[in-house]
Amino acid sequence: MCRCPVPLAGTQFQYLVVEKKGAKQNVGVIQLNRPKALNALCNGLMNEMNQALDSFEKDPHVGAIIITGSEKAFAAGADIKEMQNSTFQECYGGNFLAHWNRVSLVRKPVIAAVNGYALGGGCELAMMCDIIYAGEKAQFGQPEILLGTIPGAGGTQRLTRAVGKSLAMEMVLTGDRISAQEAKEAGLVSKIYPVEKLLEEAISCGEKIAGNSKLVTAMAKEAVNAAFEMTLTEGNKMEKRLFHATFATDDQKEGMAAFVEKRKAKFTDH
């Protein structure tokens, strides 16, 4: 497996390491790289994150994206020193943290590979992704209440949808953390791996996803995400429309022909 950094059109990143990985170089990896600050999410880092996401989104060869940190910290939260003196007028007038939401708007599947701390904004960043894999020592939490504030990048909303009201309320009101195993039991995390195997397994998942039709994968992601925004009746209607739409693609014809002919499908993303 190639592990060589692949520059994105000459872009130089201060807070990230951005690479393409996998046997076919079709998995984009964004690694947070502020080790002294435990990958605290400063404004510069999030702007770079958006740049990297935009580049991978436009790259026709990339079929999945992974966001990860270090073994010690995925991201220990937002950069508190950067925001502590902000006023209400500045936050409200400038729609503070609005640009963090870019992760949730990417059309390609995004996998969070979480080792160590995923706290505050770090937990929120992980929850913006489509799939969360955790290392055995990962910890998740929303400790903003201990700083005299509340989550501001989706923590109260996405956490509640993922783990239910009682556990979400407990975590948000006490600031207590949960372990990787507790996160899996609650439905926040799909799989747990040894620390040293986590990124490898996330890349493997990314390769499986990237091997399918990128066009139909985007439809599937859109349909699943609709479940969080729509009633069951409306969601089912949307799913049916997207299902019907796949029959207008070359990849549906190829996929079903390959199944009938007992061969591997060769998708062209059309």
C-alpha positions in Angstrom: 0.0 0.0 0.0 1.5 3.3 -1.0 1.8 5.8 1.8 3.4 8.7 -0.1 1.9 12.1 0.4 0.1 13.4 -2.6 0.1 17.2 -2.9 -3.2 18.8 -3.8 -2.4 21.1 -6.7 0.7 22.4 -4.8 -1.3 23.3 -1.7 0.9 23.6 1.4 -0.9 22.7 4.7 0.2 24.0 8.1 -2.1 22.0 10.2 -2.9 18.9 8.1 -1.1 16.0 6.4 -3.1 15.2 3.2 -2.5 12.1 1.2 -4.1 9.5 -1.1 -3.9 6.0 0.1 -5.0 2.5 -0.9 -3.8 0.1 -3.6 -5.5 2.3 -6.3 -4.8 5.6 -4.6 -8.6 6.2 -4.4 -9.0 7.0 -0.7 -8.2 10.5 0.4 -6.8 10.8 4.0 -6.8 14.0 6.0 -4.7 13.8 9.1 -5.0 16.6 11.7 -1.5 17.7 12.6 -1.3 20.0 15.6 0.4 17.6 18.1 1.3 20.2 20.7 -2.3 21.3 21.0 -3.8 17.8 20.8 -5.2 18.7 17.4 -7.3 21.5 18.8 -9.5 22.8 16.0 -8.4 26.4 15.3 -9.8 28.5 12.5 -6.8 28.0 10.3 -7.1 24.2 10.7 -10.8 24.2 9.8 -10.1 26.4 6.7 -7.4 24.0 5.6 -9.8 21.1 6.2 -12.4 22.7 3.9 -9.7 23.1 1.2 -8.7 19.5 1.4 -12.3 18.3 1.4 -13.0 20.5 -1.7 -10.0 19.0 -3.5 -11.0 15.4 -2.8 -14.6 16.2 -3.7 -13.5 17.3 -7.1 -11.0 14.5 -7.7 -12.7 11.9 -9.9 -10.3 9.1 -8.7 -11.2 9.5 -5.0 -14.2 7.5 -3.8 -14.0 8.0 -0.1 -12.4 10.3 2.4 -10.9 9.6 5.9 -10.4 12.1 8.6 -8.0 11.1 11.4 -5.7 12.5 14.1 -2.9 11.0 16.1 -2.9 8.0 18.4 -3.2 10.4 21.4 -5.9 12.7 20.0 -8.3 12.8 17.1 -9.1 16.3 18.2 -9.3 17.4 21.9 -11.8 20.2 21.0 -12.0 23.7 19.6 -9.1 26.1 20.2 -10.4 27.8 23.4 -7.7 30.4 23.5 -8.8 31.6 20.1 -12.4 32.0 21.1 -12.4 32.9 24.8 -12.7 36.7 24.3 -15.3 36.6 21.5 -18.4 38.7 22.1 -22.0 37.8 21.4 -22.1 40.4 18.7 -19.1 38.9 17.0 -20.4 35.3 17.2 -23.9 36.1 16.1 -23.0 38.7 13.5 -20.2 36.5 12.0 -22.2 33.3 12.3 -19.3 31.8 14.3 -18.4 28.1 13.5 -20.7 28.0 10.4 -17.8 27.0 8.2 -17.2 23.9 10.3 -20.3 22.3 8.7 -18.5 21.7 5.4 -17.7 18.1 6.5 -21.3 17.2 6.7 -22.0 18.6 3.2 -19.4 16.5 1.3 -21.2 14.2 -1.2 -18.5 11.5 -1.0 -18.5 9.2 2.0 -16.4 10.4 4.9 -15.0 8.0 7.6 -13.7 9.3 10.9 -10.9 7.2 12.3 -10.8 8.2 16.0 -7.9 7.4 18.3 -7.5 9.0 21.7 -9.5 12.1 22.6 -12.6 13.2 20.5 -13.9 15.9 22.8 -16.1 19.0 22.2 -15.5 20.1 18.6 -13.5 16.9 18.0 -16.5 14.8 18.9 -18.7 17.1 16.7 -16.3 16.7 13.8 -16.4 12.9 14.1 -20.2 13.0 14.1 -20.3 15.1 10.9 -18.7 12.1 9.2 -20.7 9.2 7.8 -19.0 6.3 9.5 -17.0 6.4 12.8 -14.3 3.8 13.5 -12.7 4.0 16.9 -9.4 2.8 18.4 -9.7 0.8 21.6 -8.5 3.8 23.7 -10.7 6.4 22.1 -12.8 8.7 24.4 -15.8 10.8 23.3 -17.3 13.7 25.1 -19.0 17.1 25.0 -17.4 19.0 27.9 -18.4 22.5 26.9 -20.7 22.8 30.0 -17.5 22.8 32.1 -16.3 25.9 30.3 -19.6 27.8 30.8 -20.9 27.2 27.3 -22.7 24.5 25.2 -21.8 22.6 22.0 -22.0 24.9 19.0 -21.2 22.7 16.0 -24.0 20.1 16.2 -23.1 18.4 19.5 -26.6 18.6 21.0 -28.3 17.6 17.8 -26.1 14.8 16.2 -25.2 13.2 19.6 -28.9 13.0 20.5 -29.8 11.4 17.2 -26.9 8.9 17.5 -27.2 7.8 21.1 -30.7 8.9 22.3 -31.8 11.6 24.7 -30.8 10.1 28.1 -27.1 9.5 27.3 -26.8 12.7 25.2 -28.3 14.7 28.0 -26.0 13.1 30.6 -22.9 13.8 28.5 -23.8 17.4 27.6 -25.0 18.3 31.1 -22.1 16.7 33.0 -19.2 16.9 30.5 -18.5 13.2 31.2 -16.7 11.1 28.6 -17.6 7.7 27.2 -15.2 5.0 26.1 -14.9 3.5 22.7 -16.9 0.4 23.9 -19.6 2.5 25.4 -19.8 4.6 22.2 -20.2 1.4 20.2 -22.9 0.0 22.5 -24.8 3.3 22.2 -24.6 3.4 18.4 -22.2 6.3 18.0 -19.4 4.0 16.6 -19.7 1.2 14.2 -16.4 -0.7 14.9 -13.5 -0.8 17.3 -10.0 -1.8 16.4 -6.6 -1.9 18.1 -4.9 1.5 18.0 -2.2 0.6 15.5 -4.7 -1.1 13.2 -7.4 1.7 13.1 -6.2 3.7 10.1 -5.5 0.6 8.1 -9.0 -0.7 8.7 -10.5 2.6 7.8 -8.6 2.7 4.6 -9.8 -0.8 3.8 -13.4 0.3 4.3 -12.7 3.3 2.1 -11.4 1.1 -0.6 -14.5 -1.1 -0.5 -16.7 2.0 -0.9 -14.5 3.5 -3.6 -14.7 0.3 -5.6 -18.4 0.8 -6.1 -20.1 3.3 -8.4 -19.3 6.8 -7.1 -22.5 8.1 -8.7 -24.7 5.5 -7.0 -22.8 5.8 -3.7 -23.7 9.5 -3.6 -27.3 8.6 -4.1 -27.1 6.0 -1.3 -25.5 8.5 1.1 -28.2 11.1 0.3 -30.9 8.5 1.0 -29.6 7.5 4.4 -29.0 11.1 5.4 -32.6 11.9 4.5 -33.7 9.6 7.4 -32.5 12.3 9.8 -34.3 15.1 8.1 -37.7 13.7 7.0 -40.7 11.8 8.2 -40.7 8.0 7.4 -43.3 8.6 4.6 -41.3 11.4 3.0 -38.0 9.6 3.4 -39.4 6.5 1.7 -40.7 8.6 -1.2 -37.2 10.1 -1.6 -35.6 6.7 -1.4 -37.9 5.4 -4.1 -37.1 8.4 -6.4 -33.4 7.8 -5.9 -33.8 4.1 -6.4 -35.7 4.7 -9.7 -33.0 7.2 -10.7 -30.3 4.5 -10.5 -32.0 2.8 -13.5 -30.9 5.8 -15.6 -27.3 5.1 -15.0 -24.8 2.9 -16.9 -23.5 1.6 -13.6 -26.9 0.0 -12.7 -26.9 -1.8 -16.1 -23.3 -2.9 -15.6 -23.8 -4.0 -12.0 -26.9 -6.1 -12.7 -25.4 -7.6 -15.9 -22.2 -8.5 -14.0 -24.3 -10.2 -11.3 -26.3 -12.3 -13.9 -23.1 -13.2 -15.8 -21.3 -14.1 -12.5 -18.4 -11.6 -13.1 -17.0 -8.6 -11.3 -18.7 -5.3 -12.2 -16.6 -2.6 -13.9 -18.2 0.7 -12.9 -17.5 3.8 -14.8 -19.4 6.3 -12.6 -21.9 7.1 -15.3 
